[in-house]
Amino acid sequence: MPELNAPAVPAPRPLPFLVGLALAAASGLAMLLAFPSYDLWWLAPVAVALLALACHRRRLRTGALFGLISGVVFFAPLLSWTNTHVGNAPWILLVGLQAVYFALLGAALAWVSVVADRWRWSWPVLVGLLWVGQEAMRGRTPFGGFPWGRVAFSQGSSPVLSLAAVGGAPLVTFVVCLSGGLLAGSLWSLSGWLRIGRGRAVEPPLSTSSPFRGGSTARPLLLAGLGVVAAVGLVLAPGVLRTSGPGGPGVVVAVVQGNVPRMGLDFNAQRAAVLENHVRATLELAADVKAGTVHRPDFVVWPENSSDIDPLRNADAGGRIQAAADAVGVPILVGAVLSGPGEGHARNAGIVWLPGTGAGETYVKRHPVPFAEYLPLRPLVEPIAKAITDKAGLLRTDFLPGETDGVLTMGPARVGDIICFEVAYDGLVKETVDAGAQLLAVQTNNATFDVDEARQQLAMVRLRAVEHNRDSLMASTVGVSALVTGDGVVHRATDFFTPAVIVGELHPSTARTLATRLGAAPETVMAALALAALVLAGIVRRSARRAAQHGN
């Protein structure tokens, strides 16, 4: 291994600027296509490789520009569901914020180029570490972060999803991006060989310039082939780790998707109709059970916002839910909006409604969504929000966070309640499993979004099922609702914007995967290594400058 104070390797040129610009834009597009509803998951390593190539050996500001372009091309359509009913301004702000993290990633990829050039094996590892570090920041800042669009969430149909049981979403992201880094290194070596072979060498020979340098022009071709094989192998081989099976005796679960009269923010004005839709569907389920055409469920799950009329304060709403529970004869997990405790406050809750006795255990959402369920720094932010969108007045109530885990007793099973966007947060889901959840129930309301958002969310449920070996379900007001087994396979998914009832068997489990045991440790280690790589790049750059000064 070269010493840090060894003579500096000549600094060859990066790819032409316009080529880098095109690669950055193509990277964002390829990453978008890897996600639902496109589901071309195998494009994720390609997207990573294209951005790595675009940013390699760039100045920091150019790397940041290319990262920003990739981020905008990726996030603008990925998050287009956020502007479905609230206008373009909030969507533009959210896309811009998320793209800033990609700009930081692009600058970081440019900064560590000197390390990748000096230690030929390190480029794929650096790419993987920096991507994980970017996602760790984006998932925590600001106001708790917004982890949507993590590379791991694109791998719902990929064999690499099985690695979630080992190291969670961060490990899945790392392996996919490592594959992309291998592909980038292979393409870089191959492109350099082609330039020299055609007599158009614009940089020192590959033995000194390529991140995968060799002593002959034949070696880059060999390394390119090995890199492609390794990239494919890293994506396909982890399927052998997918060993999860039924955890224990099965329980029969019913998921009620009552639907809403019409899509949009005014579903709150339809709240009586939405509640009645879920009551009616449950009464029909009870009739089918009595007729013997459907197995009696052990419990029923309604989605988030299935009762936006507080059933603990409104006797009519509580009475309708009670009628449904008494008819079906089993507990119902009701997604409800609870008023208070103070003026201008509310809580997003899951309530276990028992036949005969009424409301029981309650879980209050612990991670309300900023700017959607509450306004951070309201006195300062509210005037700005009103200037940006005329929909800001709809957020007059701040949802307060809950303080306890969402493990609820539902008949024979201990069910971990996860409400809507909470499924995107690693720590929150892990805490629920640690608290004793044998199954995971994700209650969500997609009536203000679209089918792409619902499918993206279902991909997260698939990852969580594998990560913790927990059979899971997703219950939505309008779809997509589904059952998901611990191997990440989706069963009985519903159509969008249509009433439906799913009845199926899930298997409670108390097993703890390695990912459950490790928790945030893999991400912490990789983020720390990413930071160390940035520091090392600074040391190498300073050493190179000193060597150049001594040479002069």
C-alpha positions as CSV (number, residue, x, y, z in Angstrom):
1,M,0.0,0.0,0.0
2,P,1.4,3.4,-0.9
3,E,2.5,5.7,1.8
4,L,0.4,8.9,2.3
5,N,3.5,11.0,1.5
6,A,4.4,9.1,-1.6
7,P,4.7,11.1,-4.9
8,A,1.2,12.1,-6.1
9,V,-0.4,10.3,-9.0
10,P,-0.9,12.6,-11.9
11,A,-4.4,14.0,-11.8
12,P,-6.0,13.0,-15.1
13,R,-9.2,14.5,-16.5
14,P,-12.7,13.4,-15.5
15,L,-15.3,12.6,-18.2
16,P,-16.3,15.6,-20.4
17,F,-18.6,17.9,-18.6
18,L,-21.6,17.4,-20.9
19,V,-21.1,13.6,-20.6
20,G,-21.1,14.0,-16.8
21,L,-24.3,16.1,-17.0
22,A,-26.1,13.5,-19.1
23,L,-25.0,10.7,-16.8
24,A,-26.2,12.6,-13.7
25,A,-29.7,13.1,-15.3
26,A,-29.7,9.5,-16.5
27,S,-28.8,8.4,-12.9
28,G,-31.9,10.1,-11.5
29,L,-34.1,8.6,-14.2
30,A,-32.8,5.1,-13.7
31,M,-33.3,5.4,-9.9
32,L,-36.9,6.5,-10.4
33,L,-37.6,3.5,-12.6
34,A,-36.2,1.2,-9.9
35,F,-39.1,2.2,-7.6
36,P,-42.8,1.3,-7.7
37,S,-44.9,1.6,-9.8
38,Y,-42.2,0.8,-12.4
39,D,-40.4,-1.8,-10.2
40,L,-37.3,-2.1,-12.4
41,W,-35.3,-2.8,-9.3
42,W,-32.2,-3.9,-11.2
43,L,-31.8,-0.3,-12.4
44,A,-30.8,0.9,-9.0
45,P,-27.1,-0.3,-9.2
46,V,-27.0,1.3,-12.7
47,A,-28.3,4.6,-11.3
48,V,-25.6,4.5,-8.6
49,A,-22.9,3.7,-11.2
50,L,-23.9,6.6,-13.5
51,L,-23.7,9.1,-10.7
52,A,-20.4,7.7,-9.5
53,L,-19.0,8.1,-13.0
54,A,-20.4,11.6,-13.4
55,C,-18.8,12.8,-10.1
56,H,-15.5,11.1,-10.3
57,R,-12.5,13.5,-10.3
58,R,-14.8,16.5,-10.4
59,R,-14.4,19.7,-8.4
60,L,-16.6,19.9,-5.4
61,R,-19.1,22.4,-6.9
62,T,-19.4,20.3,-10.1
63,G,-20.0,17.1,-8.1
64,A,-22.6,18.9,-6.1
65,L,-24.3,20.2,-9.3
66,F,-24.4,16.7,-10.8
67,G,-25.8,15.3,-7.5
68,L,-28.4,18.0,-7.4
69,I,-29.5,17.3,-11.0
70,S,-29.7,13.6,-10.3
71,G,-31.8,14.3,-7.1
72,V,-34.2,16.6,-8.9
73,V,-34.8,14.2,-11.8
74,F,-35.3,11.4,-9.2
75,F,-37.4,13.0,-6.5
76,A,-39.6,15.3,-8.7
77,P,-41.6,12.4,-10.2
78,L,-41.1,10.1,-7.2
79,L,-42.8,12.5,-4.9
80,S,-45.3,13.9,-7.4
81,W,-48.1,12.5,-5.3
82,T,-47.4,15.2,-2.7
83,N,-48.8,17.9,-5.1
84,T,-52.0,15.9,-6.0
85,H,-54.3,18.1,-3.9
86,V,-52.1,20.9,-2.3
87,G,-50.5,22.5,-5.3
88,N,-47.0,22.7,-6.6
89,A,-45.3,24.9,-3.9
90,P,-45.0,22.3,-1.1
91,W,-43.9,19.6,-3.7
92,I,-41.2,21.9,-5.1
93,L,-39.9,22.7,-1.6
94,L,-39.8,19.0,-0.6
95,V,-38.1,18.0,-3.9
96,G,-35.6,20.7,-3.5
97,L,-34.8,19.7,0.1
98,Q,-34.3,16.1,-0.8
99,A,-32.2,17.0,-3.8
100,V,-29.8,19.0,-1.6
101,Y,-28.8,15.7,0.1
102,F,-28.0,14.3,-3.3
103,A,-25.9,17.4,-4.0
104,L,-23.9,16.7,-0.8
105,L,-23.5,13.1,-2.0
106,G,-22.2,14.3,-5.4
107,A,-19.7,16.6,-3.7
108,A,-18.6,13.7,-1.4
109,L,-18.1,11.4,-4.4
110,A,-16.0,14.0,-6.1
111,W,-14.0,14.6,-2.9
112,V,-13.1,11.0,-2.3
113,S,-11.9,10.5,-5.9
114,V,-8.3,10.8,-4.8
115,V,-8.8,7.8,-2.4
116,A,-10.4,5.8,-5.2
117,D,-7.6,6.6,-7.5
118,R,-4.9,5.7,-5.0
119,W,-6.4,2.5,-3.6
120,R,-8.0,0.8,-6.6
121,W,-10.2,-1.6,-4.5
122,S,-11.9,1.2,-2.5
123,W,-14.1,2.9,-5.1
124,P,-17.1,0.5,-4.8
125,V,-16.8,0.5,-1.0
126,L,-16.7,4.3,-0.9
127,V,-19.7,4.6,-3.1
128,G,-21.7,2.3,-0.9
129,L,-20.6,4.0,2.4
130,L,-21.3,7.5,1.1
131,W,-24.8,6.5,-0.1
132,V,-25.7,5.0,3.2
133,G,-24.3,8.1,5.0
134,Q,-26.5,10.4,2.8
135,E,-29.6,8.3,3.6
136,A,-28.8,8.4,7.3
137,M,-28.7,12.2,7.2
138,R,-31.8,12.5,5.0
139,G,-33.8,10.2,7.3
140,R,-33.1,12.2,10.4
141,T,-33.0,15.9,9.4
142,P,-34.7,18.3,9.6
143,F,-37.7,17.7,12.0
144,G,-37.1,13.9,12.1
145,G,-36.2,13.5,8.5
146,F,-37.9,12.0,5.4
147,P,-36.5,8.6,4.4
148,W,-38.7,8.2,1.3
149,G,-36.7,7.2,-1.7
150,R,-34.0,5.1,0.1
151,V,-32.4,2.7,-2.3
152,A,-33.5,-0.3,-0.1
153,F,-37.1,0.6,-0.7
154,S,-36.7,-0.1,-4.4
155,Q,-35.7,-3.7,-3.8
156,G,-39.1,-5.2,-2.8
157,S,-39.0,-7.7,-5.7
158,S,-35.2,-8.2,-5.7
159,P,-33.4,-11.2,-4.1
160,V,-31.2,-8.7,-2.3
161,L,-34.2,-7.9,-0.1
162,S,-33.3,-10.9,1.9
163,L,-30.3,-9.1,3.3
164,A,-32.7,-6.9,5.3
165,A,-32.9,-9.7,7.8
166,V,-29.1,-9.3,8.3
167,G,-28.6,-5.6,8.5
168,G,-31.9,-3.9,7.7
169,A,-32.4,-1.2,5.1
170,P,-28.9,0.2,5.4
171,L,-27.3,-3.1,4.4
172,V,-29.6,-3.5,1.5
173,T,-28.7,0.0,0.3
174,F,-25.0,-0.6,0.8
175,V,-25.0,-3.9,-1.2
176,V,-26.9,-2.3,-4.1
177,C,-24.6,0.7,-4.1
178,L,-21.5,-1.5,-3.8
179,S,-22.7,-3.3,-6.9
180,G,-23.2,0.1,-8.6
181,G,-19.6,1.1,-7.6
182,L,-18.2,-2.2,-9.1
183,L,-20.1,-1.5,-12.3
184,A,-18.8,2.1,-12.3
185,G,-15.2,1.0,-11.8
186,S,-15.6,-1.6,-14.6
187,L,-17.0,0.9,-17.0
188,W,-14.3,3.4,-16.2
189,S,-11.6,0.9,-16.8
190,L,-13.2,-0.2,-20.0
191,S,-13.7,3.3,-21.3
192,G,-10.0,4.1,-20.6
193,W,-8.9,1.1,-22.5
194,L,-11.1,2.0,-25.4
195,R,-9.7,5.5,-25.5
196,I,-6.1,4.2,-25.5
197,G,-6.9,1.5,-28.0
198,R,-8.2,4.1,-30.4
199,G,-5.2,6.3,-30.0
200,R,-7.0,9.0,-28.1
201,A,-5.5,8.7,-24.7
202,V,-6.2,11.9,-22.7
203,E,-4.8,10.7,-19.4
204,P,-1.8,8.8,-18.2
205,P,-1.7,5.0,-18.9
206,L,-4.2,2.9,-17.0
207,S,-1.4,1.5,-14.8
208,T,-1.3,4.8,-13.0
209,S,-4.6,6.5,-13.6
210,S,-7.5,4.0,-13.4
211,P,-9.1,3.1,-10.1
212,F,-8.7,-0.5,-11.3
213,R,-5.3,-0.1,-12.8
214,G,-3.4,-2.9,-14.3
215,G,-0.1,-3.5,-16.1
216,S,-1.5,-4.2,-19.5
217,T,-4.4,-3.1,-21.7
218,A,-5.9,-6.6,-21.4
219,R,-6.4,-6.3,-17.7
220,P,-9.0,-3.6,-17.8
221,L,-11.2,-5.8,-19.9
222,L,-10.8,-8.7,-17.4
223,L,-11.6,-6.4,-14.5
224,A,-14.6,-4.9,-16.3
225,G,-15.9,-8.5,-16.8
226,L,-15.2,-9.4,-13.2
227,G,-16.9,-6.2,-12.0
228,V,-20.0,-6.9,-13.9
229,V,-20.1,-10.5,-12.7
230,A,-19.6,-9.4,-9.1
231,A,-22.3,-6.7,-9.4
232,V,-24.8,-9.3,-10.7
233,G,-23.7,-11.8,-8.1
234,L,-24.2,-9.4,-5.2
235,V,-27.7,-8.7,-6.4
236,L,-28.7,-12.3,-7.0
237,A,-26.8,-14.4,-4.5
238,P,-28.4,-13.2,-1.3
239,G,-31.6,-15.0,-2.2
240,V,-30.1,-18.1,-0.5
241,L,-30.5,-16.2,2.8
242,R,-34.2,-16.0,2.5
243,T,-35.0,-18.7,5.0
244,S,-37.9,-17.2,7.0
245,G,-41.0,-19.3,7.3
246,P,-44.2,-19.5,9.3
247,G,-43.4,-18.4,12.9
248,G,-46.2,-20.2,14.7
249,P,-49.8,-21.3,14.6
250,G,-51.7,-19.1,12.1
251,V,-54.3,-16.5,12.9
252,V,-57.0,-15.4,10.5
253,V,-56.9,-11.7,9.8
254,A,-59.5,-9.5,8.0
255,V,-58.4,-6.2,6.4
256,V,-61.3,-3.8,5.6
257,Q,-60.8,-1.2,2.9
258,G,-63.9,0.8,3.1
259,N,-63.0,3.4,0.4
260,V,-64.0,7.1,0.4
261,P,-66.8,8.8,-1.7
262,R,-64.2,10.8,-3.5
263,M,-60.4,11.4,-3.4
264,G,-58.9,14.6,-2.0
265,L,-58.2,16.6,1.0
266,D,-61.9,17.0,1.7
267,F,-62.1,13.4,2.8
268,N,-62.4,14.9,6.3
269,A,-65.7,16.5,5.2
270,Q,-66.8,13.0,4.2
271,R,-65.8,11.5,7.5
272,A,-69.3,10.2,8.4
273,A,-69.5,8.5,5.0
274,V,-66.0,7.0,5.4
275,L,-66.8,5.6,8.8
276,E,-70.1,4.2,7.5
277,N,-68.3,2.5,4.6
278,H,-66.1,0.6,7.0
279,V,-68.9,-0.3,9.3
280,R,-71.0,-1.6,6.3
281,A,-68.1,-3.6,4.9
282,T,-67.5,-5.2,8.4
283,L,-71.2,-6.0,8.7
284,E,-71.1,-7.7,5.3
285,L,-68.1,-9.6,6.5
286,A,-70.0,-10.7,9.6
287,A,-72.9,-11.9,7.4
288,D,-70.5,-13.9,5.2
289,V,-69.0,-15.5,8.3
290,K,-72.4,-16.4,9.7
291,A,-73.3,-17.9,6.3
292,G,-70.1,-20.0,6.3
293,T,-68.7,-18.6,3.1
294,V,-65.8,-16.9,4.9
295,H,-63.6,-18.1,7.8
296,R,-64.2,-16.2,11.0
297,P,-61.2,-13.9,11.5
298,D,-59.4,-13.7,14.8
299,F,-59.4,-9.9,14.5
300,V,-60.2,-7.2,12.0
301,V,-58.0,-4.2,10.9
302,W,-59.5,-0.9,9.7
303,P,-57.1,1.7,8.1
304,E,-55.9,5.1,9.4
305,N,-58.6,7.7,9.3
306,S,-61.4,5.1,9.1
307,S,-63.1,7.2,11.9
308,D,-62.1,10.8,11.8
309,I,-65.0,11.4,14.1
310,D,-63.6,10.9,17.6
311,P,-65.5,7.7,18.7
312,L,-64.5,8.3,22.3
313,R,-66.4,11.6,22.4
314,N,-69.1,11.1,19.7
315,A,-71.7,8.5,20.9
316,D,-73.0,8.0,17.3
317,A,-69.6,7.1,15.9
318,G,-68.8,4.9,18.9
319,G,-72.1,3.2,18.5
320,R,-71.6,2.4,14.9
321,I,-68.1,0.9,15.6
322,Q,-69.6,-1.1,18.5
323,A,-72.3,-2.5,16.2
324,A,-69.6,-3.7,13.7
325,A,-67.5,-5.3,16.5
326,D,-70.5,-7.0,18.0
327,A,-71.6,-8.3,14.6
328,V,-68.3,-9.8,13.7
329,G,-67.6,-10.9,17.2
330,V,-63.8,-10.2,17.3
331,P,-61.6,-7.1,18.1
332,I,-61.4,-4.4,15.4
333,L,-58.3,-2.2,15.2
334,V,-59.8,1.2,14.3
335,G,-57.8,4.1,12.9
336,A,-59.3,7.1,14.6
337,V,-58.6,10.8,15.1
338,L,-58.9,11.7,18.8
339,S,-59.6,15.3,19.8
340,G,-57.4,17.1,22.4
341,P,-56.1,16.9,25.0
342,G,-55.8,20.7,24.5
343,E,-57.3,23.3,22.3
344,G,-55.9,22.9,18.7
345,H,-54.5,19.5,19.4
346,A,-55.4,16.0,18.1
347,R,-54.0,12.5,18.1
348,N,-53.7,10.0,15.3
349,A,-54.6,6.7,17.0
350,G,-55.2,3.0,16.6
351,I,-57.9,1.8,19.0
352,V,-58.6,-1.9,19.8
353,W,-62.5,-2.0,19.8
354,L,-63.8,-5.1,21.6
355,P,-67.1,-6.7,21.0
356,G,-69.4,-6.1,24.0
357,T,-67.1,-3.8,25.9
358,G,-65.9,-1.1,23.5
359,A,-62.7,0.8,23.3
360,G,-59.6,-0.9,24.8
361,E,-55.9,-0.5,24.2
362,T,-54.8,2.5,22.2
363,Y,-51.7,3.4,20.3
364,V,-51.0,7.1,19.4
365,K,-48.8,7.7,16.4
366,R,-45.3,8.6,17.6
367,H,-44.0,10.3,14.5
368,P,-46.5,12.8,13.2
369,V,-45.5,14.2,9.8
370,P,-44.2,17.8,9.9
371,F,-46.1,20.2,7.7
372,A,-48.8,17.6,7.1
373,E,-50.0,16.7,10.7
374,Y,-48.4,19.6,12.5
375,L,-46.6,22.8,11.8
376,P,-43.1,23.0,13.4
377,L,-42.4,26.4,14.9
378,R,-46.0,27.4,14.1
379,P,-45.7,31.1,15.0
380,L,-42.8,31.5,12.6
381,V,-43.8,29.0,9.9
382,E,-47.6,29.6,9.6
383,P,-47.4,33.0,7.9
384,I,-44.8,31.6,5.4
385,A,-47.0,28.5,4.7
386,K,-50.0,30.7,4.0
387,A,-48.0,32.7,1.6
388,I,-46.9,29.6,-0.2
389,T,-50.1,27.7,-0.5
390,D,-53.8,28.4,0.0
391,K,-54.1,25.0,1.6
392,A,-52.1,26.0,4.7
393,G,-55.3,26.9,6.5
394,L,-56.4,23.3,6.5
395,L,-53.7,22.6,9.1
396,R,-55.3,24.3,12.0
397,T,-54.7,21.4,14.4
398,D,-51.4,20.0,15.5
399,F,-51.2,16.3,16.0
400,L,-49.4,15.4,19.2
401,P,-46.9,12.4,19.3
402,G,-47.6,9.4,21.4
403,E,-45.1,8.2,24.0
404,T,-45.6,4.4,24.1
405,D,-45.0,1.6,21.6
406,G,-47.8,0.3,19.4
407,V,-48.0,-3.3,20.6
408,L,-51.7,-4.2,21.1
409,T,-53.4,-7.4,22.0
410,M,-55.7,-8.5,19.2
411,G,-57.3,-11.8,20.0
412,P,-54.6,-14.5,20.1
413,A,-51.8,-12.2,18.7
414,R,-49.7,-9.3,19.8
415,V,-49.9,-6.8,16.9
416,G,-47.5,-4.0,16.3
417,D,-49.4,-1.0,15.1
418,I,-47.5,1.2,12.6
419,I,-49.4,4.3,11.3
420,C,-48.7,5.4,7.8
421,F,-45.3,7.0,7.2
422,E,-43.9,5.5,10.4
423,V,-43.1,2.4,8.4
424,A,-40.3,4.4,6.7
425,Y,-38.4,4.8,10.0
426,D,-36.0,2.0,11.0
427,G,-35.9,2.7,14.7
428,L,-39.6,3.0,15.3
429,V,-40.4,-0.3,13.7
430,K,-37.6,-2.0,15.5
431,E,-38.8,-0.6,18.9
432,T,-42.2,-2.0,18.1
433,V,-40.8,-5.5,17.4
434,D,-38.6,-5.3,20.5
435,A,-41.7,-4.5,22.6
436,G,-43.2,-7.8,21.6
437,A,-45.0,-7.4,18.3
438,Q,-45.6,-10.8,16.7
439,L,-47.3,-9.3,13.6
440,L,-47.0,-5.8,12.1
441,A,-50.1,-3.9,11.0
442,V,-49.5,-0.7,8.9
443,Q,-52.6,1.5,9.0
444,T,-52.6,4.1,6.3
445,N,-54.8,6.6,4.4
446,N,-53.9,7.2,0.8
447,A,-57.0,9.2,-0.1
448,T,-55.0,12.4,-0.4
449,F,-52.3,10.8,-2.6
450,D,-52.3,8.3,-5.5
451,V,-51.6,4.7,-6.3
452,D,-47.8,5.3,-6.8
453,E,-47.5,6.5,-3.2
454,A,-49.5,3.5,-2.0
455,R,-47.2,1.0,-3.9
456,Q,-44.1,2.8,-2.6
457,Q,-45.4,2.4,0.9
458,L,-46.2,-1.3,0.3
459,A,-42.6,-1.8,-0.7
460,M,-41.5,-0.5,2.7
461,V,-43.9,-3.0,4.4
462,R,-42.2,-5.8,2.4
463,L,-38.8,-4.7,3.6
464,R,-40.0,-4.5,7.3
465,A,-41.5,-8.0,7.0
466,V,-38.2,-9.5,5.9
467,E,-36.1,-7.3,8.2
468,H,-37.9,-8.6,11.4
469,N,-39.3,-11.9,10.0
470,R,-42.8,-10.7,10.8
471,D,-45.9,-11.4,8.8
472,S,-47.4,-8.0,8.1
473,L,-50.4,-6.3,6.6
474,M,-51.2,-2.9,5.1
475,A,-54.7,-1.5,5.6
476,S,-55.6,1.5,3.5
477,T,-58.8,3.5,3.1
478,V,-58.6,3.4,-0.7
479,G,-55.8,0.9,-1.4
480,V,-53.4,-0.6,-1.8
481,S,-54.2,-3.0,1.1
482,A,-52.4,-6.4,1.3
483,L,-51.0,-9.2,3.4
484,V,-47.2,-9.6,3.4
485,T,-45.5,-12.8,4.7
486,G,-42.1,-12.7,6.4
487,D,-40.3,-13.5,3.1
488,G,-41.6,-10.2,1.7
489,V,-44.1,-11.8,-0.7
490,V,-47.4,-9.8,-1.2
491,H,-50.7,-11.6,-1.0
492,R,-54.2,-10.5,-2.0
493,A,-53.3,-6.9,-2.8
494,T,-56.4,-4.8,-3.5
495,D,-57.1,-2.5,-6.3
496,F,-56.9,1.3,-5.8
497,F,-59.9,3.4,-5.0
498,T,-62.3,0.5,-4.5
499,P,-63.9,-1.1,-1.5
500,A,-62.5,-4.5,-0.6
501,V,-62.2,-7.0,2.3
502,I,-59.2,-9.3,2.6
503,V,-59.3,-12.4,4.7
504,G,-56.2,-14.5,5.1
505,E,-53.9,-16.3,7.5
506,L,-50.8,-14.8,9.0
507,H,-48.3,-16.5,11.4
508,P,-47.2,-14.7,14.6
509,S,-43.5,-14.9,15.4
510,T,-41.3,-14.1,18.3
511,A,-38.1,-14.9,16.5
512,R,-35.5,-12.1,16.4
513,T,-33.5,-11.7,13.2
514,L,-29.9,-10.5,13.2
515,A,-31.1,-7.1,11.9
516,T,-33.5,-6.8,14.9
517,R,-30.7,-7.6,17.3
518,L,-28.2,-5.2,15.6
519,G,-30.7,-2.3,15.2
520,A,-29.0,0.9,14.1
521,A,-25.4,-0.5,14.5
522,P,-24.8,-1.4,10.8
523,E,-25.9,2.1,9.7
524,T,-23.9,3.8,12.5
525,V,-20.7,1.9,11.5
526,M,-21.1,2.6,7.8
527,A,-21.9,6.3,8.4
528,A,-18.8,6.5,10.6
529,L,-16.7,4.9,7.9
530,A,-18.1,7.3,5.3
531,L,-17.0,10.2,7.5
532,A,-13.6,8.6,7.9
533,A,-13.3,8.3,4.1
534,L,-13.9,12.0,3.8
535,V,-11.2,12.7,6.3
536,L,-8.8,10.4,4.6
537,A,-9.5,12.1,1.3
538,G,-8.5,15.4,2.9
539,I,-5.3,13.9,4.2
540,V,-4.4,12.4,0.8
541,R,-5.2,15.7,-0.9
542,R,-3.0,17.6,1.5
543,S,-0.2,15.1,1.0
544,A,-0.5,15.4,-2.8
545,R,-0.2,19.2,-2.5
546,R,2.9,19.0,-0.4
547,A,4.5,16.5,-2.7
548,A,3.7,18.8,-5.7
549,Q,5.3,21.8,-3.8
550,H,8.4,19.8,-3.0
551,G,8.6,18.7,-6.6
552,N,8.6,22.3,-7.8
